[in-house]
């Protein structure tokens, strides 16, 4: 449960983000706006001719998630990106809270790509893309 929700219930807890250690923790901050999370998003958003402005809320993010301009395979992959990033960021947040351990954002971006590869491979079994291509040639999947 995010710290801001615990505070609403009367618990007196410091309300700092466990990822950046700078801002107040809230779901939009942790998942979208945190400088740590932003490093992960930067590794996942394709670098070729694509510009993305992060929405202010998770709801507006979900409503505006684009999929135009990608290859057929890119569109299949792209539908899994938000869930994989959100999942991975939240697991990292909990690792820091409960285990007092942390991982580098680049390592997490590889974990996101690995998770997406697993989901895509499970969902589209005839799609045979090697894991190393997902991790090291990510941008080419969207061309």
Buried (B, 14 or more C-beta within 10 A) or exposed (E): EBBBEBBEEEEEEEBEBBBBEEBEBBBBBBBBBBBBBBBBBEBBBBEEEEEEEBBEEBEEBEEEEEEEEBEEBBEBBBBBBBEBBBEBBBBBBEBBEEEEEBBEBEEBBBBBBBBBBBBBBEEEEEEEBEEEEBBEEBEEBBE
